[in-house]
Amino acid sequence: MKWVPKEDATLVSYMVNLHNVGTFNADTRFKTDYLNELERMLEKVLPHAMLKAKPNIESSLGH
């Protein structure tokens, strides 16, 4: 799946927000459930993108 620039920018913005809030932080990484939270956040602003934590978001992050 190819991401468009708007999706990339939104993903990065939300990851920074998650980090700044601190709820999903664990040492130098994110806690396990952060992908599901990103999925919920992205669904609100990009509903037609139909992005899922696995495989879409996970593959975009290079996991």
Buried (B, 14 or more C-beta within 10 A) or exposed (E): EEBEEEBEEBBEEBBEEBEEEEEBBEEEEBEEEBBBBBBEBBBEEBEEBEBBBEEBBBEBEEE
